[in-house]
Amino acid sequence: MANDSCAGIAAPAGGAAVQSAPQAGNLTLLTLAIGFVMAMVDLTAVNTALSDIARDLSVPVSGLVWVVDGYTLTFAALLLAGGALGDRMGARSAYIAGLGVFLAGSVLCAIAPGGGALTAARLLQGAGAALFLPNSLSLLSHTFEDDKVRARMVGTWSAMVGASSAIGPLAGGILVHEFGWRSVFWVNVPLGLLGMALAYRLIPAVRPQPRPLSLLSHGLGVLALAGLSFVLIEGPVLGWTSAPLLAGLAATVVFAAVLVRRERRIAHPILPRALLGNGSFAAANATGLLINFAVFGQLFLLSLYIQARGADALHTGYTLLPMMAAFTIGNFSSGRLSARTGLRLPLLGGLAVGAAMAAVLLALAWRMPSMPLALMLTVIVLMNVAVGIAIPAMTATVMQVAGKAYSNSAAAALNANRQIGALVGVALMGTVIHALPEWGARLPVAFGVAAVAFALAGTLVHRHVHLPR
């Protein structure tokens, strides 16, 4: 591949034939989507299996939160390390290695004998995802250099990921119904092997760009997030003033403080200083955190709510399908809209409509404790279409601000913040379930939290994100 868009990229390994530019771009897009598609199908499918896992392994609600958040914990904490490793070993090599680690974690999940073993295997899955995700976005940035083309391709990439999220609950419901909850993890084996083979055969190898990797800083980040997870998840179980909780809170504060102090003083911090002072970059990252906070907290709570109404895994999947498919509709619209108007308008407009729809849900849930499920899902679909428009614009904003020089670090930072948002959102919904005994009280709180999150994200975009058309 000798065209200018592939400058700095070596020829494909394995004797791959040279493709025309459009064909090569499509193959790159498809291949790089496989990893994240697999991860998202797994993540959303697990939500439909929660009741079966709880029953089969005798896992309480706090244990179910750990099953979901165990994956998110290592995913979020190691994403920046994944970007740095991609620089050191080459983005393609890191992408393939991440798929291998994720595949190993999936096998261990499938054979887990208890809740603790399942959570540990989920931690390994998250570590693999942290390695392949930032490098998939980096490879996209190297392939598509034009800003408008990149925005469109990122929109398509996000749409493919969104489609996998949409089919995840239904696929999980079918698998659990027909083969049991362990099949949700076994299905990753053929997908992972296919992704590794296609990446090796079709994706050009990016030249390594070695940079320092601070293992101590990354370790401090893992410990701080682990402490935060422990406090949020176990607080309702152990008591917010219990000795273990207070010790966990103190440890979290100490680890976070040491990390911040260290990052300010060392020559090569986890996130390049060139990005830290950029207001648009910071606001877009905070927006990603708030979006995932609301979306994944809502998904966890609604999955349990639907199953509490008597639905099995299959019917839960059918019920969640339109809610998740709405993101895909928004994602597909976002790329074209961004190409015409720029990134700021879809980002701001999507968040504003999302906040308004969440407020409507709050009002309905407050007035109708037994709100018809069809009415609830209709408003959720409208909300998720709007948020689905904002997500690719947010991603493209971060990548455009960072440029190719910092593409790995920017992708890792964005997705780390998004996963931290998901982790805290799920943990908070677990707290809501423990604190409020009735669903008539839980739902208004959940929708109110989502409305505040989307409104705050929109405010950040309005005040700090300023990009040219």
Legacy VTK file of the C-alpha trace (Angstrom):
# vtk DataFile Version 3.0
C-alpha trace
ASCII
DATASET POLYDATA
POINTS 469 float
0.000 0.000 0.000
1.904 2.990 -1.279
-0.673 5.780 -1.091
-0.173 8.761 1.174
-2.864 7.718 3.652
-0.694 4.849 4.780
2.484 6.808 5.403
4.392 5.369 8.337
2.754 1.951 7.964
4.694 -1.083 6.841
3.471 -3.552 4.260
0.987 -6.173 5.454
2.534 -9.259 6.973
1.723 -12.772 5.891
1.856 -12.049 2.171
-1.427 -10.159 1.998
-2.359 -8.947 -1.430
-2.380 -5.199 -2.052
-5.937 -3.869 -2.071
-7.467 -0.797 -3.683
-7.841 2.118 -1.257
-11.638 1.774 -0.708
-11.416 -2.009 -0.403
-8.442 -1.820 1.962
-10.261 0.784 4.062
-13.373 -1.381 4.342
-11.334 -4.439 5.295
-9.425 -2.425 7.884
-12.655 -1.082 9.344
-14.247 -4.526 9.508
-11.215 -6.232 11.004
-10.612 -3.578 13.641
-14.267 -3.664 14.686
-14.206 -7.406 15.459
-12.401 -7.066 18.769
-14.617 -4.379 20.233
-17.724 -6.026 18.772
-16.786 -9.214 20.627
-16.193 -7.283 23.845
-19.493 -5.394 23.599
-21.539 -8.481 22.761
-19.989 -10.152 25.787
-20.606 -7.171 28.061
-24.261 -6.652 27.129
-25.040 -10.369 26.871
-23.822 -10.879 30.449
-26.604 -8.599 31.671
-29.252 -11.001 30.370
-27.502 -13.890 32.149
-27.348 -12.256 35.598
-30.320 -14.098 37.088
-29.061 -17.460 35.816
-25.548 -16.777 37.155
-26.990 -15.753 40.533
-29.083 -18.904 40.718
-26.427 -21.331 39.435
-23.472 -20.003 41.453
-25.421 -18.591 44.445
-24.168 -15.053 43.769
-25.816 -12.120 45.651
-26.543 -8.708 44.109
-23.150 -7.350 45.200
-21.519 -10.360 43.522
-23.394 -9.646 40.300
-22.083 -6.082 40.403
-18.556 -7.502 40.715
-19.173 -9.793 37.724
-20.072 -6.759 35.603
-17.604 -4.309 37.147
-14.672 -6.742 37.401
-14.354 -6.557 33.645
-14.757 -2.791 33.660
-12.202 -2.314 36.450
-9.166 -3.711 34.629
-10.460 -2.392 31.318
-10.523 1.165 32.655
-7.371 0.956 34.757
-5.142 -0.564 32.061
-6.333 1.275 28.943
-3.590 3.896 29.164
-1.015 1.138 29.608
-2.533 -0.558 26.558
-1.961 2.572 24.493
1.641 2.855 25.696
2.292 -0.818 24.949
0.870 -0.270 21.485
3.461 2.442 20.918
6.266 0.191 22.152
5.384 -3.040 20.338
3.376 -1.693 17.410
-0.378 -1.171 17.315
-1.128 -4.301 15.290
0.913 -6.572 17.544
-0.753 -5.113 20.629
-4.204 -5.526 19.054
-3.598 -9.224 18.339
-2.079 -9.826 21.793
-5.091 -8.182 23.438
-7.458 -10.460 21.553
-5.463 -13.446 22.805
-5.686 -12.344 26.445
-9.420 -11.663 26.092
-9.887 -15.105 24.563
-8.090 -16.764 27.503
-10.244 -14.839 29.972
-13.390 -15.928 28.131
-12.446 -19.601 28.443
-11.823 -19.178 32.173
-15.209 -17.448 32.551
-16.901 -20.335 30.779
-15.441 -22.926 33.179
-15.648 -20.834 36.374
-16.837 -22.972 39.327
-18.004 -20.040 41.481
-18.609 -16.323 41.676
-15.079 -15.486 42.788
-13.486 -17.413 39.929
-15.882 -15.817 37.467
-14.992 -12.325 38.695
-11.266 -13.109 38.453
-11.692 -14.301 34.865
-13.630 -11.151 34.076
-10.637 -9.153 35.336
-8.492 -10.965 32.749
-11.020 -10.231 30.002
-10.847 -6.552 30.885
-7.054 -6.576 30.680
-7.226 -8.020 27.156
-9.804 -5.459 26.059
-7.599 -2.684 27.472
-4.850 -3.816 25.129
-6.790 -4.199 21.886
-9.261 -1.310 22.094
-6.963 1.770 22.004
-4.850 0.177 19.313
-7.852 -0.453 17.082
-8.678 3.270 17.156
-5.018 4.128 16.600
-4.903 1.926 13.511
-8.029 3.677 12.219
-6.363 7.064 12.689
-3.278 5.944 10.779
-5.364 4.636 7.884
-7.766 7.577 7.461
-5.907 10.905 7.684
-8.507 13.340 6.332
-10.553 14.775 9.226
-13.937 14.388 7.513
-13.153 10.891 6.254
-11.920 9.918 9.705
-15.078 11.303 11.319
-17.193 9.248 8.932
-15.141 6.097 9.497
-15.164 6.534 13.267
-18.935 6.975 13.010
-19.197 3.739 11.037
-16.870 1.974 13.475
-18.997 3.211 16.380
-22.135 2.107 14.540
-20.750 -1.408 14.143
-19.932 -1.438 17.838
-23.396 -0.055 18.580
-24.973 -2.782 16.461
-23.103 -5.389 18.479
-24.400 -3.772 21.665
-27.909 -3.919 20.235
-27.790 -7.612 19.386
-25.850 -8.474 22.545
-28.849 -8.821 24.882
-30.814 -10.851 22.328
-27.815 -13.022 21.447
-27.169 -13.526 25.153
-30.803 -14.351 25.792
-30.845 -16.965 23.034
-27.553 -18.499 24.166
-28.594 -18.627 27.824
-32.030 -20.014 26.956
-30.694 -22.738 24.665
-27.261 -23.597 26.106
-26.930 -21.982 29.545
-25.101 -18.874 30.717
-21.615 -20.339 30.123
-22.237 -20.274 26.375
-22.113 -16.457 26.521
-18.365 -16.840 27.077
-17.730 -19.894 24.897
-18.984 -17.990 21.849
-15.961 -15.698 22.150
-13.603 -18.541 21.186
-14.378 -18.637 17.436
-14.812 -14.852 17.300
-11.460 -14.244 18.979
-9.606 -16.689 16.745
-11.177 -15.136 13.638
-10.233 -11.638 14.774
-6.622 -12.617 15.410
-6.288 -14.341 12.028
-7.820 -11.420 10.084
-5.697 -8.852 11.891
-2.498 -10.744 11.117
-3.485 -11.279 7.479
-5.044 -7.945 6.553
-3.891 -5.128 8.864
-0.634 -3.323 8.032
1.896 -3.218 10.855
2.516 0.244 12.322
6.140 0.976 13.153
6.749 0.964 16.924
7.311 4.334 18.563
8.848 3.404 21.931
8.064 5.687 24.859
8.534 5.254 28.596
6.028 3.032 30.383
5.546 3.842 34.074
4.468 0.552 35.634
4.266 2.178 39.074
1.824 4.843 37.885
-0.369 2.287 36.159
-0.254 0.103 39.266
-1.358 3.022 41.424
-4.237 3.632 39.018
-5.359 0.006 39.285
-5.229 0.133 43.098
-7.140 3.430 43.264
-9.922 2.137 40.997
-10.030 -1.196 42.826
-10.442 0.668 46.125
-13.194 2.841 44.664
-14.974 -0.244 43.321
-14.761 -1.953 46.707
-16.230 1.075 48.486
-19.108 1.547 46.029
-20.023 -2.123 45.679
-19.548 -3.358 49.238
-20.763 -0.204 51.006
-24.441 -1.228 51.030
-23.479 -4.757 52.191
-20.875 -4.062 54.888
-22.201 -0.675 55.995
-20.879 2.735 54.981
-19.243 3.327 58.382
-17.796 -0.162 58.810
-14.053 -0.559 59.380
-13.395 -2.328 56.008
-15.218 0.441 54.118
-13.393 3.226 55.897
-10.080 1.463 55.285
-10.954 1.005 51.617
-11.897 4.659 51.286
-8.655 5.763 52.947
-6.608 3.505 50.683
-8.384 4.854 47.605
-7.626 8.448 48.574
-3.985 7.650 49.326
-3.394 5.763 46.071
-5.084 8.509 44.046
-3.129 11.274 45.800
0.203 9.509 45.301
-0.635 8.949 41.634
-1.497 12.617 41.041
1.628 13.798 42.841
3.820 11.381 40.916
2.307 12.334 37.549
3.020 16.008 38.177
6.682 15.357 38.927
7.885 12.619 36.567
9.329 13.407 33.143
6.977 11.082 31.250
3.472 11.020 32.756
0.820 8.503 31.726
-1.001 11.136 29.647
1.142 13.524 27.563
1.153 17.045 28.968
0.290 18.401 25.523
-3.182 16.914 25.978
-3.714 17.844 29.604
-3.974 21.567 28.927
-6.458 21.265 26.055
-9.951 22.262 27.194
-11.776 20.532 24.343
-9.908 17.304 25.016
-10.701 17.412 28.744
-14.377 18.265 28.194
-14.863 15.519 25.590
-13.289 12.984 27.952
-15.509 14.057 30.838
-18.476 13.789 28.479
-17.539 10.212 27.657
-17.375 9.362 31.354
-20.807 10.846 32.020
-22.418 9.132 29.026
-21.188 5.686 30.048
-22.085 6.398 33.668
-25.710 6.900 32.657
-25.954 4.292 29.885
-24.367 1.295 31.623
-25.902 2.057 34.997
-29.281 2.132 33.262
-28.584 -1.119 31.390
-27.643 -2.979 34.578
-30.657 -1.759 36.535
-33.179 -2.290 33.722
-31.875 -5.805 33.053
-32.584 -6.762 36.666
-35.906 -4.892 36.600
-37.131 -6.787 33.553
-36.058 -10.105 35.065
-37.727 -9.134 38.357
-40.983 -8.784 36.407
-40.739 -12.488 35.577
-38.930 -12.442 32.230
-36.375 -15.155 31.510
-33.077 -14.467 29.723
-34.598 -14.828 26.249
-37.471 -12.441 26.873
-35.123 -10.026 28.609
-33.013 -10.010 25.458
-36.060 -9.313 23.292
-37.120 -6.476 25.593
-33.702 -4.839 25.636
-33.166 -5.150 21.875
-34.973 -1.945 20.770
-33.357 0.008 23.605
-29.867 -1.024 22.481
-30.654 -0.825 18.756
-31.484 2.850 19.231
-27.783 3.570 19.775
-27.023 2.026 16.388
-29.564 4.252 14.653
-27.988 7.297 16.235
-24.447 6.116 15.422
-25.219 5.631 11.741
-26.716 9.123 11.537
-23.855 10.774 13.386
-21.102 10.359 10.794
-23.096 12.022 7.983
-24.322 14.777 10.269
-20.813 15.506 11.556
-19.442 15.650 8.018
-21.995 18.375 7.147
-22.138 20.453 10.331
-18.943 19.691 12.220
-18.651 17.710 15.428
-19.896 20.153 18.046
-23.549 20.387 16.940
-24.325 16.625 16.939
-22.507 16.271 20.244
-24.353 19.125 21.949
-27.749 18.397 20.376
-27.632 14.668 21.162
-26.840 15.313 24.811
-29.554 17.959 25.155
-32.250 15.669 23.764
-30.954 12.783 25.858
-31.218 14.862 29.043
-34.752 15.956 28.126
-35.915 12.371 27.514
-34.354 11.192 30.794
-36.279 13.965 32.576
-39.483 12.750 30.909
-38.756 9.231 32.175
-38.215 10.596 35.678
-41.589 12.352 35.597
-43.385 9.281 34.235
-41.790 6.901 36.737
-42.638 9.263 39.593
-46.281 9.638 38.565
-46.792 6.017 37.504
-44.957 3.556 39.773
-46.332 0.730 37.604
-45.544 2.423 34.312
-46.286 0.201 31.287
-43.038 -1.303 30.057
-43.877 -0.407 26.453
-44.191 3.293 27.335
-40.915 3.247 29.268
-39.034 1.574 26.426
-40.451 4.012 23.848
-39.029 7.012 25.689
-35.745 5.168 26.347
-35.423 4.482 22.609
-35.803 8.199 21.833
-33.221 9.046 24.492
-30.750 6.470 23.224
-31.047 7.563 19.584
-30.036 11.068 20.645
-27.152 9.827 22.789
-26.142 7.513 19.954
-25.673 10.568 17.734
-23.445 12.209 20.350
-21.098 9.258 20.973
-19.257 9.107 17.592
-18.988 12.905 17.548
-17.410 12.767 20.994
-14.930 10.084 19.871
-14.019 11.942 16.692
-13.563 15.174 18.687
-10.980 13.548 20.935
-9.086 11.987 18.021
-9.123 15.236 16.010
-7.846 17.300 18.931
-5.082 14.804 19.688
-3.880 14.264 16.120
-1.815 11.306 14.941
1.062 12.093 17.286
-1.044 11.326 20.354
-3.684 9.031 18.847
-2.879 6.022 21.060
-2.803 8.051 24.275
-5.963 9.964 23.354
-7.920 6.807 22.465
-6.779 5.128 25.666
-7.643 8.162 27.816
-11.116 8.515 26.305
-12.003 4.878 26.699
-10.480 4.701 30.186
-12.727 7.560 31.260
-15.723 5.926 29.600
-15.073 2.653 31.397
-14.616 4.436 34.714
-18.018 5.999 34.088
-19.519 2.570 33.401
-17.896 1.106 36.517
-19.228 3.855 38.783
-22.649 3.813 37.092
-23.150 0.076 37.637
-21.855 0.283 41.205
-24.183 3.200 41.954
-27.189 1.306 40.582
-26.239 -1.615 42.821
-26.322 0.811 45.754
-29.737 2.084 44.648
-31.066 -1.490 44.541
-29.789 -2.141 48.076
-30.990 1.181 49.503
-34.481 1.273 47.987
-36.617 -1.864 48.425
-39.262 -1.033 45.792
-38.825 -0.623 42.036
-41.300 2.267 42.174
-38.621 4.225 44.029
-35.571 2.807 42.240
-36.629 3.781 38.718
-37.201 7.536 39.337
-33.801 7.769 41.033
-32.100 5.954 38.143
-33.688 8.165 35.490
-32.987 11.296 37.512
-29.311 10.364 37.725
-29.223 9.866 33.942
-30.872 13.251 33.323
-28.299 15.021 35.502
-25.400 13.185 33.827
-26.501 14.061 30.290
-27.265 17.675 31.240
-23.865 18.094 32.875
-22.146 16.594 29.833
-24.029 18.974 27.548
-22.976 21.919 29.691
-19.324 20.880 29.391
-19.613 20.644 25.618
-21.349 24.008 25.359
-18.728 25.799 27.429
-15.494 24.074 26.457
-15.717 22.209 23.138
-14.989 24.585 20.243
-13.995 22.982 16.950
-14.054 24.380 13.404
-16.635 23.106 10.957
LINES 1 470
469 0 1 2 3 4 5 6 7 8 9 10 11 12 13 14 15 16 17 18 19 20 21 22 23 24 25 26 27 28 29 30 31 32 33 34 35 36 37 38 39 40 41 42 43 44 45 46 47 48 49 50 51 52 53 54 55 56 57 58 59 60 61 62 63 64 65 66 67 68 69 70 71 72 73 74 75 76 77 78 79 80 81 82 83 84 85 86 87 88 89 90 91 92 93 94 95 96 97 98 99 100 101 102 103 104 105 106 107 108 109 110 111 112 113 114 115 116 117 118 119 120 121 122 123 124 125 126 127 128 129 130 131 132 133 134 135 136 137 138 139 140 141 142 143 144 145 146 147 148 149 150 151 152 153 154 155 156 157 158 159 160 161 162 163 164 165 166 167 168 169 170 171 172 173 174 175 176 177 178 179 180 181 182 183 184 185 186 187 188 189 190 191 192 193 194 195 196 197 198 199 200 201 202 203 204 205 206 207 208 209 210 211 212 213 214 215 216 217 218 219 220 221 222 223 224 225 226 227 228 229 230 231 232 233 234 235 236 237 238 239 240 241 242 243 244 245 246 247 248 249 250 251 252 253 254 255 256 257 258 259 260 261 262 263 264 265 266 267 268 269 270 271 272 273 274 275 276 277 278 279 280 281 282 283 284 285 286 287 288 289 290 291 292 293 294 295 296 297 298 299 300 301 302 303 304 305 306 307 308 309 310 311 312 313 314 315 316 317 318 319 320 321 322 323 324 325 326 327 328 329 330 331 332 333 334 335 336 337 338 339 340 341 342 343 344 345 346 347 348 349 350 351 352 353 354 355 356 357 358 359 360 361 362 363 364 365 366 367 368 369 370 371 372 373 374 375 376 377 378 379 380 381 382 383 384 385 386 387 388 389 390 391 392 393 394 395 396 397 398 399 400 401 402 403 404 405 406 407 408 409 410 411 412 413 414 415 416 417 418 419 420 421 422 423 424 425 426 427 428 429 430 431 432 433 434 435 436 437 438 439 440 441 442 443 444 445 446 447 448 449 450 451 452 453 454 455 456 457 458 459 460 461 462 463 464 465 466 467 468
